[in-house]
């Protein structure tokens, strides 16, 4: 675990159709996330919120055509990638608060520019490996991994995202899947991507799931790893304020164990936390539950100077499902 942290707010909603994810970085900051992180790392640097607005124009308000939108998403993510690469070169862990999951195009690219053999754990209810041809919605937040795995056949999109590096298929593991489109299932099967669906995690237990994940990605513990954590990977009981909730998800404790274990047992260099949407909390209670869950996820990060000291407590709770009540 690196002792120094950089945080970045990827303040965008352009990868999907529901406004609000662009507000999440500043909202979570107000909810005390950075105070938690200041306790976990020797030093923290807040890189601020990065927006995709160009010349003061809001592309969504202007109802930009799809090609223009894709170009701007690409340009925005290239900026994120450059920022991520610079942070990692300084031997800092980068924690990026989204924003919708299209921001992982930039953050994962930055990790791969830093180390082309970076391993990836993708925690999500969705596989995010759709292409324009297979996607029911056409939203880019459901496509990030398709660019890294060279699955997109659309000429215009390939040109726009030509800078995106390649990810080795054996370097990717999914945890928490449960709403996967037919085209995505086909890609996962053909590529042989290791996938732990939510029901698999329930059957195996999170400890065994993580053991199998680490045996594939980081058997000696030295591998650079990028964790991309969509909060809808958790059951909606824990994060109701998100855009595409799917019942039957991971428990909050599962999420904590994923973060704690990967922080302790790999060289986790980059960590996305995405798809919180404070505009979708229908009640104050739902917003409180959401911010509480995010805080609990961050609390599971071991302190750099007391690495693993809080693991025993988490392990004692490993078979319990934490109450979503605040």
Beta strands, then each sheet from edge to edge (+ up, - down):
strand 1: 4-11
strand 2: 43-51
strand 3: 93-98
strand 4: 119-123
strand 5: 172-177
strand 6: 194-197
strand 7: 224-230
strand 8: 267-274
sheet 1: 2+ 1+ 3+ 8+ 7+ 4+ 5+ 6+
end
